[in-house]
């Protein structure tokens, strides 16, 4: 899995050279203790086929789900599974330490853990 971080602003969309037709990921975003957690289902995706980038407050996930069998168009009865490239960008809802983000892909679930800023212990001065 490729992971990149940048505190710079994200590139304009026209510079990303994305394919015209692309699947979009469903995401769960929540707080667990002092971390922001982002999860997405990625059945059939290999870790080397996923790119996760955090640019300031923008999280972008891109990848490819490869179908290993060629099926003739006339043989399909119903098709809902998406095969090919996918991406999703989301503005993070809280301030995070982007450079400390970690990602794992296990059992078809991508999980990204990013420490929250401002969750450090405060020392009271009297």
Backbone as CSV, one residue per row, in Angstrom:
resi,resn,N_x,N_y,N_z,CA_x,CA_y,CA_z,C_x,C_y,C_z
1,UNK,0.855,-1.161,0.000,0.000,0.000,0.000,0.901,1.223,0.000
2,UNK,0.585,2.141,-0.863,1.349,3.377,-0.936,0.683,4.416,-0.042
3,UNK,1.486,5.115,0.738,0.974,6.111,1.657,1.796,7.366,1.469
4,UNK,1.166,8.507,1.264,1.920,9.745,1.133,1.275,10.828,1.978
5,UNK,2.106,11.762,2.414,1.643,12.852,3.260,2.161,14.157,2.700
6,UNK,1.387,15.204,2.874,1.837,16.520,2.477,1.031,17.534,3.252
7,UNK,1.674,18.539,3.709,0.964,19.627,4.372,0.543,20.682,3.357
8,UNK,0.983,20.515,2.109,0.621,21.456,1.047,-0.825,21.229,0.626
9,UNK,-1.366,22.174,-0.084,-2.715,22.027,-0.618,-2.725,20.928,-1.668
10,UNK,-3.841,20.256,-1.799,-3.972,19.194,-2.795,-3.895,19.777,-4.195
11,UNK,-3.442,18.944,-5.148,-3.388,19.372,-6.541,-4.798,19.608,-7.065
12,UNK,-4.961,20.530,-7.993,-6.273,20.692,-8.620,-6.675,19.390,-9.324
13,UNK,-7.948,19.085,-9.324,-8.445,17.828,-9.892,-8.027,17.628,-11.335
14,UNK,-7.904,18.698,-12.111,-7.562,18.532,-13.513,-6.144,17.995,-13.708
15,UNK,-5.302,18.057,-12.684,-3.938,17.544,-12.787,-3.821,16.094,-12.344
16,UNK,-4.868,15.477,-11.877,-4.795,14.119,-11.337,-4.820,13.062,-12.433
17,UNK,-5.218,13.398,-13.648,-5.266,12.450,-14.757,-6.069,11.203,-14.421
18,UNK,-7.234,11.388,-13.847,-8.093,10.257,-13.484,-8.849,9.761,-14.707
19,UNK,-9.133,8.452,-14.776,-9.937,7.937,-15.879,-11.349,8.524,-15.816
20,UNK,-12.034,8.487,-16.946,-13.384,9.059,-17.000,-14.370,8.309,-16.114
21,UNK,-14.410,6.979,-16.215,-15.345,6.189,-15.412,-14.592,5.597,-14.234
22,UNK,-15.100,5.874,-13.036,-14.397,5.442,-11.849,-15.405,5.117,-10.759
23,UNK,-15.143,4.060,-10.008,-15.999,3.720,-8.882,-15.693,4.630,-7.706
24,UNK,-16.663,4.788,-6.819,-16.473,5.620,-5.636,-16.652,4.763,-4.393
25,UNK,-15.769,4.930,-3.430,-15.800,4.154,-2.201,-16.807,4.699,-1.211
26,UNK,-17.423,3.803,-0.465,-18.226,4.189,0.687,-17.279,4.245,1.885
27,UNK,-17.404,5.281,2.720,-16.511,5.459,3.856,-17.279,5.572,5.158
28,UNK,-16.694,5.055,6.230,-17.122,5.330,7.595,-16.027,6.177,8.217
29,UNK,-16.391,7.288,8.856,-15.422,8.172,9.500,-15.922,8.422,10.919
30,UNK,-15.065,8.103,11.924,-15.482,8.282,13.313,-14.256,8.489,14.188
31,UNK,-14.511,8.903,15.434,-13.438,9.101,16.406,-13.425,7.918,17.359
32,UNK,-12.236,7.443,17.639,-12.054,6.420,18.671,-10.914,6.908,19.554
33,UNK,-11.270,7.368,20.742,-10.256,7.912,21.644,-9.587,9.115,21.022
34,UNK,-8.278,9.055,20.882,-7.518,10.193,20.352,-7.179,10.037,18.875
35,UNK,-7.920,9.185,18.158,-7.661,8.966,16.729,-8.926,9.152,15.894
36,UNK,-8.725,9.652,14.685,-9.775,9.653,13.675,-9.614,8.347,12.913
37,UNK,-10.701,7.614,12.733,-10.683,6.333,12.032,-11.493,6.480,10.750
38,UNK,-10.917,6.030,9.654,-11.613,5.997,8.367,-11.579,4.554,7.902
39,UNK,-12.750,4.001,7.580,-12.841,2.615,7.106,-13.596,2.552,5.792
40,UNK,-13.177,1.575,4.975,-13.852,1.323,3.712,-13.710,-0.148,3.355
41,UNK,-14.756,-0.716,2.779,-14.673,-2.101,2.321,-13.985,-2.137,0.970
42,UNK,-13.085,-3.106,0.813,-12.307,-3.225,-0.413,-12.110,-4.681,-0.780
43,UNK,-13.190,-5.421,-0.877,-13.080,-6.839,-1.224,-12.388,-6.999,-2.569
44,UNK,-11.432,-7.922,-2.630,-10.748,-8.208,-3.874,-9.626,-7.266,-4.239
45,UNK,-9.294,-6.319,-3.362,-8.235,-5.356,-3.644,-6.964,-5.796,-2.922
46,UNK,-5.851,-5.757,-3.627,-4.554,-6.091,-3.049,-3.923,-4.830,-2.456
47,UNK,-3.177,-4.947,-1.350,-2.558,-3.767,-0.737,-1.703,-2.940,-1.704
48,UNK,-1.008,-3.592,-2.636,-0.180,-2.854,-3.590,-1.001,-2.065,-4.606
49,UNK,-2.312,-2.305,-4.653,-3.191,-1.620,-5.602,-3.952,-0.462,-4.967
50,UNK,-3.515,-0.031,-3.764,-4.185,1.059,-3.048,-3.181,2.169,-2.775
51,UNK,-3.620,3.411,-2.975,-2.804,4.586,-2.684,-3.607,5.470,-1.738
52,UNK,-3.045,5.765,-0.570,-3.694,6.620,0.420,-2.830,7.861,0.579
53,UNK,-3.434,9.049,0.437,-2.694,10.300,0.566,-3.439,11.237,1.505
54,UNK,-2.688,11.904,2.380,-3.248,12.926,3.255,-2.530,14.224,2.913
55,UNK,-3.286,15.176,2.379,-2.765,16.486,2.004,-3.481,17.528,2.840
56,UNK,-2.829,17.980,3.918,-3.492,18.930,4.810,-4.699,18.272,5.446
57,UNK,-5.904,18.789,5.147,-7.122,18.197,5.706,-7.885,17.351,4.687
58,UNK,-7.235,16.998,3.565,-7.880,16.213,2.516,-7.299,14.804,2.479
59,UNK,-8.160,13.808,2.648,-7.767,12.403,2.546,-8.238,11.889,1.189
60,UNK,-7.320,11.286,0.437,-7.667,10.714,-0.860,-7.238,9.255,-0.892
61,UNK,-8.158,8.393,-1.300,-7.892,6.962,-1.451,-8.143,6.628,-2.912
62,UNK,-7.158,6.007,-3.555,-7.293,5.586,-4.951,-6.826,4.147,-5.057
63,UNK,-7.380,3.432,-6.009,-6.924,2.064,-6.208,-7.575,1.409,-7.405
64,UNK,-7.322,0.107,-7.500,-7.851,-0.693,-8.596,-8.310,-2.039,-8.073
65,UNK,-9.485,-2.449,-8.483,-9.992,-3.791,-8.200,-9.995,-4.531,-9.531
66,UNK,-9.211,-5.607,-9.603,-9.019,-6.326,-10.858,-9.884,-7.575,-10.909
67,UNK,-10.632,-7.707,-11.991,-11.405,-8.925,-12.230,-10.495,-9.883,-12.989
68,UNK,-10.294,-11.064,-12.451,-9.326,-12.000,-13.006,-9.920,-12.933,-14.055
69,UNK,-11.179,-12.749,-14.368,-11.847,-13.614,-15.345,-12.581,-12.744,-16.356
70,UNK,-12.388,-13.050,-17.615,-13.085,-12.324,-18.676,-14.442,-12.991,-18.909
71,UNK,-15.520,-12.224,-18.793,-16.869,-12.756,-18.976,-17.504,-12.032,-20.162
72,UNK,-17.999,-12.795,-21.094,-18.643,-12.249,-22.282,-19.856,-11.411,-21.859
73,UNK,-20.012,-10.256,-22.457,-21.118,-9.353,-22.114,-22.478,-10.038,-22.253
74,UNK,-22.651,-10.945,-23.221,-23.931,-11.627,-23.430,-24.231,-12.653,-22.338
75,UNK,-23.241,-13.033,-21.527,-23.431,-14.037,-20.479,-23.857,-13.444,-19.145
76,UNK,-23.871,-12.124,-19.023,-24.269,-11.485,-17.774,-25.789,-11.480,-17.625
77,UNK,-26.268,-11.805,-16.428,-27.676,-11.640,-16.074,-27.857,-10.403,-15.196
78,UNK,-26.877,-10.171,-14.310,-26.964,-9.059,-13.371,-25.537,-8.719,-12.938
79,UNK,-25.182,-7.435,-12.898,-23.841,-7.046,-12.486,-23.908,-5.801,-11.620
80,UNK,-23.519,-5.933,-10.347,-23.465,-4.804,-9.424,-22.069,-4.540,-8.901
81,UNK,-21.211,-5.552,-8.879,-19.850,-5.373,-8.363,-19.059,-4.491,-9.315
82,UNK,-18.293,-3.564,-8.745,-17.504,-2.654,-9.566,-16.089,-3.198,-9.716
83,UNK,-15.605,-3.255,-10.940,-14.240,-3.685,-11.245,-13.561,-2.557,-11.989
84,UNK,-12.365,-2.242,-11.605,-11.610,-1.176,-12.248,-11.089,-0.206,-11.218
85,UNK,-10.814,1.029,-11.660,-10.252,2.028,-10.763,-11.344,2.659,-9.911
86,UNK,-10.950,3.090,-8.728,-11.871,3.759,-7.813,-11.104,4.845,-7.073
87,UNK,-11.840,5.790,-6.536,-11.216,6.817,-5.706,-12.268,7.472,-4.831
88,UNK,-11.772,8.119,-3.803,-12.638,8.903,-2.925,-11.772,9.920,-2.213
89,UNK,-12.203,11.154,-2.224,-11.549,12.222,-1.461,-12.566,12.772,-0.483
90,UNK,-12.100,13.056,0.718,-12.984,13.592,1.743,-12.183,14.592,2.588
91,UNK,-12.828,15.704,2.910,-12.225,16.678,3.811,-12.398,16.124,5.228
92,UNK,-11.288,16.028,5.949,-11.340,15.479,7.302,-12.082,16.451,8.216
93,UNK,-12.952,15.928,9.094,-13.819,16.793,9.895,-13.141,17.435,11.105
94,UNK,-11.926,17.000,11.431,-11.209,17.524,12.584,-9.739,17.702,12.213
95,UNK,-9.022,18.463,13.039,-7.600,18.697,12.813,-6.816,17.458,13.248
96,UNK,-5.918,16.979,12.374,-5.177,15.741,12.634,-3.684,15.940,12.398
97,UNK,-2.900,14.983,12.896,-1.473,14.893,12.584,-1.340,13.985,11.368
98,UNK,-1.441,14.566,10.178,-1.445,13.784,8.936,-0.200,12.935,8.794
99,UNK,0.963,13.466,9.201,2.219,12.748,9.028,2.322,11.507,9.914
100,UNK,1.408,11.341,10.864,1.434,10.174,11.753,0.350,9.148,11.383
101,UNK,-0.302,9.332,10.262,-1.368,8.423,9.830,-0.798,7.034,9.551
102,UNK,-1.624,6.027,9.816,-1.273,4.631,9.540,-2.449,3.994,8.819
103,UNK,-2.153,3.072,7.915,-3.221,2.378,7.184,-2.934,0.888,7.159
104,UNK,-4.022,0.102,7.190,-3.896,-1.350,7.049,-5.063,-1.847,6.213
105,UNK,-4.822,-2.930,5.484,-5.865,-3.565,4.679,-5.885,-5.035,5.066
106,UNK,-6.932,-5.418,5.818,-7.075,-6.792,6.293,-8.498,-7.268,6.074
107,UNK,-8.606,-8.478,5.578,-9.919,-9.105,5.376,-10.863,-8.227,4.565
108,UNK,-10.321,-7.496,3.580,-11.134,-6.675,2.701,-11.582,-5.353,3.294
109,UNK,-11.007,-4.961,4.446,-11.365,-3.698,5.087,-10.120,-2.825,5.187
110,UNK,-10.178,-1.624,4.588,-9.114,-0.638,4.741,-9.423,0.164,5.992
111,UNK,-8.434,0.301,6.878,-8.591,1.147,8.057,-7.429,2.118,8.117
112,UNK,-7.761,3.395,8.217,-6.777,4.464,8.338,-6.963,5.078,9.720
113,UNK,-5.866,5.166,10.478,-5.878,5.738,11.831,-5.000,6.974,11.828
114,UNK,-5.587,8.111,12.222,-4.845,9.369,12.220,-5.020,10.033,13.589
115,UNK,-3.903,10.329,14.286,-4.020,10.990,15.587,-4.671,12.372,15.464
116,UNK,-5.537,12.684,16.428,-6.209,13.983,16.462,-5.309,15.032,17.100
117,UNK,-5.291,16.222,16.532,-4.579,17.343,17.166,-5.448,17.869,18.305
118,UNK,-4.794,18.381,19.342,-5.544,18.970,20.450,-6.019,17.934,21.453
119,UNK,-5.646,16.664,21.266,-6.066,15.615,22.204,-4.955,15.286,23.203
120,UNK,-3.836,16.033,23.142,-2.746,15.798,24.065,-3.185,16.193,25.470
121,UNK,-2.537,15.614,26.464,-2.830,15.981,27.853,-2.427,17.430,28.071
122,UNK,-3.273,18.146,28.724,-2.963,19.538,29.035,-2.417,19.601,30.454
123,UNK,-1.387,20.418,30.621,-0.799,20.607,31.939,-1.383,21.897,32.514
124,UNK,-1.924,21.795,33.683,-2.536,22.956,34.328,-1.460,23.727,35.092
125,UNK,-1.346,25.017,34.772,-0.391,25.871,35.436,-1.153,26.773,36.379
126,UNK,-0.733,26.796,37.655,-1.425,27.646,38.633,-0.511,28.694,39.204
